[in-house]
């Protein structure tokens, strides 16, 4: 960490409710700014917004440490992470970050397609509006690679049973509701905050 100065965090909004719950409970003392999770559908835009957010987070304090709460979400994420005074949560995407590596990889091997709470509510925008999947094409596309939908219930929002049933029928996959602790997310944020790279001195 840089000279004892507390880092700031830039996070995907996919974690907003979970991070706010950790802050409210006193388990996380980290100021956080959020970028809209829908930027993931346009990686170049995400990259541009993230670059701007890094500059803004540091402001006029060149030694301000920054934690990135993101997976490998754009092509230059490693470049952002390697900047002095910067660290990133461990995981290739938001689902691995919140589940932990072992659980995430086991479920992936079983063919799970994950739905985080924020994206579950906007699944139609993603699959129809962004990906253009309709009718039999949606089912064929999903069933080719996946065995089921796994809703990651972080306990913050009520489980949207009707929405999940609609997604299940549209995508042709059964739904599993998986209760998820916030412990892995908290550990990842705390570790990233602890390992923020110090700035080089002249």
Steps between C-alpha positions, in 0.01 A plus 500: 500500500628849423646683802213392725245680282178300468434387143187578304308237309351508151249219465264357245146579612430125495639508858332822617238352731739243642775756565251741656382219728860431606554871566175531698594202717840653578689213335639720219648847542579598143360791294359367173402652165298292254492450123183369336517123454340530155829647376619137484294465183733755336855428628652800320258733679570329831871548443455870426277558803735306725798704384310821577389365839860420595608855423205639695559270799857623532406864449794719596653234728745306286564249780132411548462122496214350297334159522321372189205269574484341155589179324681479164229717349686693229814454296713747697393395850850365571647836397269682742586251774874541444490877547683610817268528797244260349380151589209283384270242651600144418278322249434486127147641537248618757368149563843362592563803722182443699512119505872440543712309250428144608118529507492701180712253306304200627169653392643604164613143436143391574372737229357775719406837352505752783254778566606767745203682661546822300523320166219258580263796507618616156556162333266584212688822425822299478382198301245667273601866489879456500561150362195483272406146607137407435283188502666165419836671438519607863436147623743341255771750583470448876440125502806441286729619780301495823296260712322744730466858620645563845364807679751626755283601794714734707216558744468871427196497270196270502548216253313606179325166448266621223786661306714188533213281382461722193873481427494124547216455250658737247849346519386140541705434814393410855579744781693429817497756782834497680538689831831685496693650789669839461817364661686431173423849369613656827824299501574598141441870568705491821788319331502743208496796741789348694713443192452834321830559324698794640605781274862529404685791657727740317 
